[in-house]
Amino acid sequence: MTVTGVTTVLDRALETAISGEAVSEEQAAVFSQAGNDRLPELCAAAARLRDRGKGKTVTFSPKVFIPLTMLCRDFCGYCTFRRDPSSGQELYMSPDQVLNIALAGQRLGCTEALFTLGERPEQRYPEAKEWLEHRGYRTTQQYLADMCKLVAQETNLLPHANPGTMSRRELAALQPYNPSMGLMLESTSESLYAVGGPHEFAPSKRPRVRLRTIEIAGELGIPFTTGILVGIGETRDDRIESLLAIRRLHETYGHIQEVIIQNFRAKPNTPMAGAADTSGEELMWSVAVARLLLGPEINLQVPPNLSAQDYQRYLDAGINDWGGVSPLTIDFVNPEAPWPGLAELRDRTRSMGFELRPRLPVYPEFFLEPSRFLPEPLKAKVAELSDDQGYVKGGIQRYVGFD
């Protein structure tokens, strides 16, 4: 296609998005050919869509991060979260440890307990299997369900489980205690699990397995967070296909509550230690295209701690959420990247013309209106924690006071 042809098709795709119609899969392909000279136009169109759907409210979820186990059967080329049994760390957090973190977070006003953990470690490590069996569990997923129940019953926090791929039975076991759950799609690119790819030794990162988990969540009516990882060897076309796969699932089930656009950061002592971090321009492009493809109503997030110097710039590309931010626990997946302080987060958000509001781990649109989402006991707990607009009672002043 000639430069003039690309320009014409791109203009038409932007016009389609701005009009409120869905950009077709055929039109979507042209976004990958947009040069950096067109990036301001992409961002402006994406921001316009965001404003139409979300106004000038930007949200975050005050949370604690509970790494139930860092053991994992997978080996990803960029990960420093996983540990082996020989590392000297405890294999799993105990119920008392889980509850103590949740209660400490409750005292600070947190409303989300994020459970993140390694994928099915009992399938690789006899030590993990023995630990679980000694306590009456066959799988890590069973233990996770009990820990979610513990937090849900003993604290004001709402669990948000992010344990990797899940079967229908496993999702259903978590559903009574989790108003939302999550699994990053990361990418639909098959090249990433080829020989030498970052997912070569990570069977759970196969796209069809992850897409099936997200699909089952939709069948069960579970509000779900997913997203893509930018800069691990995938192409722009791959990102577009990943976003379209998410869109297809949401069009079918209506359960995708949030899409995260997460930038890659190289970490020492990993196979990808020498890879370049995702550039700001590439992340801006990815965010803008996500908004253009997913439309005005989707909640779109960039993690602020992974772009500490200038995270506010991504508001110009169409995001409306900062994800979970903790006043207590570190980001165990990215321990080198501290969360911004909540006063700073408010001030930077405000400097771009937006109002920062705390939200629950489930978005207002998934519980304010009568719907098939959330079991009745969870609806009651969510209602106790939220104001009449579905945000955390007390607003941002609950965390940073009045100014």
Buried (B, 14 or more C-beta within 10 A) or exposed (E): EEEEEBBEBBEEBBEBBBEEEBBEEEBBBBBBBBEEEBBEBBBBBBBBBBBEBBEEBBBBBBBBBBBBBBBBBBBBBBBBBBBBBEEEEEBBBEBEBBBEBBBBBBEEBBBBBBBBBBBBBBBBBEBBBEBBEEEEBEBBBBBBBBBBBBBBEBBBBBBBBBBBBBEEEBBBBBBBBBBBBBBBBBBBBEBBBEEEBBBBBBBBBBBEEBBBBBBBBBEBBBBBBBBBBBBBBBEBBBBBBBBBBBBEBBEEBBBBBBBBBBBBBBBEEBBBEEBEBBEBEBBBBBBBBBBBBBBBEBBBBBBBBBBEEEBBBBBBBBBBBBBBBBBBBBBBBBEEBEBBEBBEBBBBBBEEEBBBBBBBBBBBBBBBEEEEBBEEEBBEBBEEBBEEEBBBBEBBEBBBEEE
